[in-house]
Amino acid sequence: MTRMGTLSRRTLLGALAVAMLPLNSCARPGRRLYLSARGDAAGGFRATGIRTAGGVAFDLPLPARGHSMALRSGGREAVFFGRRPGAFALVVDIAGGRPLRTIEAAPGRWFNGHGVFAADGARLFASETVGDTGDGMIGVYDPADGYRRIGEWSSGGLDPHDMRLLSDGRTLAVANGGILHHTEAPRTILNLDTMAPSLTYVDARTGVLLTAVGLPAALHQLSIHHLAVAPVDRVALAGQYQGPSGDHVPLVGMHRPGAPEIRLIGPPEAVARSMRHYCGSAAMGPSGRILGATSPRGGVAAFWDVLEDRYLGSYAMADCCGIAPGETDGVFLISNGHGDVVRYDARTARAEAVPGIALAGARWDNHLLAVAEG
């Protein structure tokens, strides 16, 4: 299946039972915090911060299942968004490990699980859907006024999911899945034959749609869901294909703002099939060279050198989805729904358990967010 085997649960638990171990030799000095939503042994849901040096920084209750996180500039506050159709977002003081407030979804809207702050932290942007029409929106919130919702803009498509702020601090990249949902069936696809996924760029100051780029007509059922952005604003896209199961579809692509089309860079056919038409998350290394994308359905994480258009290989890990850049380029943290967290080097295909995370019954949700500490 891949050149590295899946870490067994017994092996991982044994590693976690030992005393806290140091970071591996490829890691640079300094601390790093990773944020993720998770399920717990009692059937509840949590907002959690873990450290790669070992240990749990905080572990707070959520009212329902969480999905992804947004970090405010300064590194003290983060927002945990509820899974689509989300009714809440929890603001957390990650430095103090305490909840600050809950943002409720606006009437007739639901959160789609993702958001991003303005560069100066003065605004929070959230991907949302209008329940009775399915229109995609970007909700705008004011952190200085208790995260009051102060407006909304069109996302330029249906089913907006992930969004990222580009390096100019003025442009939002938005992944529009192109799927029509309705409040009466918020997880049912109502437009399978007419799906139109797109990547849109929106002015973060005015909400004006700057440009939009779609996929080839033959791939109109490839829902663009997740993004990762390199330092020079090369935008990576990871999709979820809603078409026939026998189709061979490249799930990953790249786009540079201003380019006329998305460049698809899917893995070899055998790996693509093992991903079962589904990418759950994506992350870019700090140099913007190495991209990772996970498939919980396929139990595999795949990696590319996007500068050379070269597929690097894959790592088998059951139900893996969360992925975030590690301490050095090419190194990633990967989490799964069985409570496992590993550090994986895409250049050497070496994997090791992250020590000291003793959370009984943990089920890590779809995303990890890396935060530099101190």
Order of alpha helices (4+ residues) and beta strands (2+ residues): alpha-beta-beta-beta-beta-beta-beta-beta-beta-beta-beta-beta-beta-beta-beta-beta-beta-beta-beta-beta-alpha-beta-beta-beta-beta-beta-beta-beta-beta-beta-beta
